[in-house]
């Protein structure tokens, strides 16, 4: 059993710090998944919580779970209406030009027998917008804050490559998969407004593998728990369809 860090909890919502390497759904090849732990995350509630949005297997950080069907419907509608503020931290495997900006590149899914499925920029694809800001720099690496306005599959990963000129460190699909044991992307913060209630706000500590790179990231505590073991990469189709960022 994973000892999940609980970042927010009330009667209708739970935000956990999802460890890198843990997929939400059972991989085709088998293995552990978040669904194995949903019963333990009931914490006395009648129903198991249900993920409201998607995170890639490699992506760590804030994951919102709804504790009842009505909350799930409201939260899902808020994501669809782009009413949720999401902040991601990513390590770009290159020197990013400029300090901030907006990437507006529509995305489309393609698939081949050789490489499996992946996303590409395409004029006739689904609109995808990501705002970005450089946080810190190291030789050959750039820590970037990403604020996705939309939530397309692999949006930040392909926007880093196509919009900033380099893939995320460790990304085996859009980069060369070197430099890190996983794609270096962390869902650092999440805020969702609620009518008549205080907003849901959560901030996930900086994971140890991010911290080990030595970047200065103001405002984020360091992860104290041992990182979840990242499984070996299984090829470009290892990520499950429908995952975001």
ZAMARGU-4260 file (C-alpha; in steps of 0.2 Angstrom, whole numbers, plus 5000, padded with zeros to 4 digits):
<rodrens>
0) 5000/5000/5000 | 5007/5017/4995 | 5006/5030/5009 | 4998/5044/4998 | 5001/5062/5004
5) 4984/5070/5006 | 4985/5088/4999 | 4967/5093/5002 | 4952/5084/5010 | 4933/5088/5013
10) 4916/5080/5011 | 4916/5080/4992 | 4934/5081/4986 | 4951/5073/4989 | 4968/5079/4982
15) 4982/5067/4983 | 5000/5068/4978 | 5001/5055/4965 | 5018/5047/4964 | 5028/5046/4947
20) 5027/5029/4940 | 5009/5025/4945 | 4996/5024/4931 | 4978/5028/4935 | 4971/5013/4925
25) 4978/4995/4924 | 4991/4995/4910 | 4989/4983/4896 | 5004/4973/4902 | 4997/4972/4919
30) 5005/4979/4935 | 5000/4991/4949 | 4988/5006/4946 | 4979/5019/4956 | 4963/5009/4955
35) 4971/4996/4967 | 4971/5010/4981 | 4954/5018/4979 | 4946/5008/4992 | 4959/5013/5005
40) 4956/5031/5000 | 4938/5030/5005 | 4943/5035/5023 | 4927/5030/5030 | 4916/5036/5015
45) 4903/5024/5007 | 4910/5026/4990 | 4927/5025/4983 | 4934/5042/4976 | 4935/5044/4957
50) 4948/5053/4948 | 4941/5069/4940 | 4955/5072/4927 | 4970/5062/4920 | 4988/5062/4923
55) 5001/5052/4914 | 5009/5038/4923 | 5026/5047/4924 | 5018/5063/4930 | 5018/5066/4949
60) 5008/5078/4959 | 4990/5085/4962 | 4977/5073/4957 | 4959/5078/4961 | 4947/5064/4966
65) 4928/5066/4968 | 4919/5058/4983 | 4902/5057/4976 | 4894/5057/4958 | 4887/5075/4960
70) 4904/5082/4964 | 4912/5072/4950 | 4899/5080/4938 | 4902/5098/4944 | 4921/5096/4944
75) 4921/5088/4927 | 4911/5102/4920 | 4923/5115/4928 | 4938/5106/4919 | 4928/5106/4903
80) 4924/5124/4905 | 4943/5129/4908 | 4938/5135/4926 | 4952/5126/4935 | 4969/5134/4937
85) 4983/5121/4935 | 5002/5124/4938 | 5015/5111/4932 | 5034/5111/4933 | 5044/5103/4920
90) 5062/5101/4916 | 5066/5105/4898 | 5081/5096/4891 | 5088/5112/4882 | 5091/5130/4884
95) 5074/5139/4882 | 5074/5155/4872 | 5065/5169/4881 | 5058/5170/4899 | 5039/5168/4896
100) 5025/5167/4883 | 5010/5157/4877 | 5011/5142/4865 | 4995/5140/4855 | 4997/5124/4844
105) 4982/5113/4840 | 4986/5094/4843 | 4981/5078/4834 | 4983/5060/4838 | 4992/5049/4826
110) 4997/5030/4827 | 5008/5018/4818 | 5013/5000/4820 | 5031/5005/4822 | 5030/5019/4835
115) 5012/5017/4843 | 5002/5032/4846 | 5008/5050/4850 | 5002/5068/4848 | 5008/5080/4834
120) 5004/5098/4831 | 4991/5099/4817 | 4981/5114/4811 | 4965/5104/4810 | 4968/5096/4828
125) 4960/5101/4844 | 4965/5118/4851 | 4978/5118/4864 | 4985/5133/4874 | 4999/5133/4887
130) 5006/5148/4896 | 5024/5146/4902 | 5037/5155/4912 | 5056/5151/4915 | 5059/5147/4934
135) 5078/5143/4934 | 5091/5138/4922 | 5106/5125/4922 | 5118/5122/4908 | 5108/5113/4895
140) 5092/5112/4906 | 5078/5124/4910 | 5065/5123/4924 | 5049/5129/4917 | 5032/5133/4925
145) 5018/5128/4913 | 5000/5134/4915 | 4989/5124/4903 | 4973/5133/4898 | 4967/5117/4889
150) 4969/5099/4894 | 4974/5089/4879 | 4983/5072/4879 | 5002/5075/4881 | 4999/5094/4879
155) 5013/5100/4889 | 5025/5087/4883 | 5022/5091/4864 | 5021/5109/4868 | 5038/5109/4876
160) 5045/5101/4861 | 5036/5110/4847 | 5034/5127/4856 | 5050/5128/4866 | 5062/5118/4855
165) 5066/5104/4867 | 5057/5089/4875 | 5055/5087/4893 | 5070/5078/4901 | 5068/5059/4901
170) 5053/5059/4889 | 5055/5043/4879 | 5041/5048/4867 | 5045/5066/4862 | 5063/5066/4867
175) 5077/5053/4868 | 5072/5046/4885 | 5089/5050/4893 | 5094/5061/4908 | 5081/5055/4920
180) 5072/5039/4925 | 5055/5047/4920 | 5047/5061/4910 | 5051/5076/4922 | 5034/5084/4924
185) 5026/5088/4941 | 5008/5094/4943 | 5013/5107/4956 | 4997/5116/4961 | 4978/5115/4957
190) 4964/5127/4962 | 4945/5125/4958 | 4932/5137/4963 | 4916/5131/4971 | 4899/5140/4972
195) 4895/5144/4990 | 4911/5135/4997 | 4929/5139/4999 | 4939/5134/4983 | 4949/5118/4982
200) 4967/5122/4983 | 4982/5110/4984 | 5001/5112/4982 | 5012/5096/4979 | 5029/5096/4986
205) 5044/5096/4974 | 5048/5077/4971 | 5066/5071/4976 | 5071/5068/4958 | 5067/5086/4954
210) 5076/5093/4969 | 5091/5083/4965 | 5094/5093/4949 | 5098/5108/4960 | 5085/5121/4953
215) 5079/5135/4963 | 5060/5134/4964 | 5053/5147/4976 | 5037/5143/4985 | 5038/5124/4984
220) 5043/5113/4999 | 5054/5097/4995 | 5047/5080/4995 | 5051/5070/5011 | 5044/5053/5006
225) 5053/5040/4996 | 5049/5041/4978 | 5038/5028/4970 | 5048/5016/4960 | 5047/5021/4941
230) 5044/5005/4931 | 5055/5002/4915 | 5048/5011/4900 | 5039/4999/4888 | 5039/5009/4872
235) 5030/5024/4865 | 5013/5016/4867 | 5016/5013/4886 | 5006/5028/4891 | 4987/5025/4891
240) 4976/5035/4879 | 4966/5049/4887 | 4980/5054/4899 | 4983/5073/4900 | 4999/5083/4899
</rodrens>
